[in-house]
Amino acid sequence: MAFDVKRETGEVVVFDVEGQLIVGNRQELKQAVLAELEGGARKFLVDFTNTGYIDSSGLGVLVSLSKKIREQGGELRLSSLNEDLRTLFELTKLDTLFRIADSREEGLQDF
């Protein structure tokens, strides 16, 4: 997995995740998001346009990050899940925890 960090519209920190979010690399994403949170960021969007697979540990890290961010008064949104990932979030009921947008642009709206 590789990811890119960008600031959109000045306030929202966007993480573009490429490849897979799995046990072997989930800590990289977690550390990067927590570093931004400690730096004062409160609005996060994780874009999964180029992500094909997320395992249970990847889901766990997203849940953990969402909780930490909410405790700090922020929000973590997800965007651009492919059909398989969307089904995964629905089956695990995580679609009720996250605001999931169809596109990056939609995810950035009304943030």
WOTAZI-V463786 format. One record per residue. N is the residue number from 0. SS is DSSP state (~ for helix, > for strand, _ for the rest). PSI is psi in whole degrees, 0 to 359 (* if undefined). Layout:
<<N & SS & PSI> <N & SS & PSI>>
This chain:
<<0 & _ & 140> <1 & > & 156> <2 & > & 154> <3 & > & 141> <4 & > & 128> <5 & > & 151> <6 & > & 121> <7 & > & 141> <8 & _ & 29> <9 & _ & 326> <10 & _ & 327> <11 & > & 127> <12 & > & 122> <13 & > & 129> <14 & > & 118> <15 & > & 112> <16 & > & 127> <17 & > & 135> <18 & > & 237> <19 & > & 148> <20 & > & 101> <21 & _ & 178> <22 & _ & 324> <23 & _ & 344> <24 & _ & 1> <25 & ~ & 328> <26 & ~ & 327> <27 & ~ & 313> <28 & ~ & 315> <29 & ~ & 313> <30 & ~ & 321> <31 & ~ & 317> <32 & ~ & 315> <33 & ~ & 325> <34 & ~ & 319> <35 & ~ & 321> <36 & ~ & 315> <37 & ~ & 332> <38 & _ & 359> <39 & _ & 353> <40 & _ & 144> <41 & _ & 352> <42 & > & 121> <43 & > & 141> <44 & > & 126> <45 & > & 117> <46 & > & 120> <47 & > & 27> <48 & > & 318> <49 & > & 29> <50 & > & 129> <51 & > & 340> <52 & > & 139> <53 & > & 125> <54 & _ & 182> <55 & ~ & 326> <56 & ~ & 327> <57 & ~ & 318> <58 & ~ & 318> <59 & ~ & 320> <60 & ~ & 323> <61 & ~ & 319> <62 & ~ & 314> <63 & ~ & 315> <64 & ~ & 319> <65 & ~ & 317> <66 & ~ & 312> <67 & ~ & 316> <68 & ~ & 317> <69 & ~ & 321> <70 & ~ & 334> <71 & _ & 8> <72 & _ & 19> <73 & _ & 189> <74 & > & 140> <75 & > & 121> <76 & > & 158> <77 & > & 151> <78 & > & 160> <79 & _ & 43> <80 & _ & 135> <81 & _ & 176> <82 & ~ & 318> <83 & ~ & 318> <84 & ~ & 321> <85 & ~ & 316> <86 & ~ & 319> <87 & ~ & 313> <88 & ~ & 325> <89 & ~ & 316> <90 & ~ & 325> <91 & _ & 1> <92 & _ & 13> <93 & ~ & 348> <94 & ~ & 346> <95 & ~ & 342> <96 & _ & 323> <97 & _ & 148> <98 & > & 117> <99 & > & 121> <100 & > & 152> <101 & _ & 331> <102 & _ & 165> <103 & ~ & 317> <104 & ~ & 315> <105 & ~ & 321> <106 & ~ & 330> <107 & ~ & 343> <108 & _ & 141> <109 & _ & 32> <110 & _ & *>>
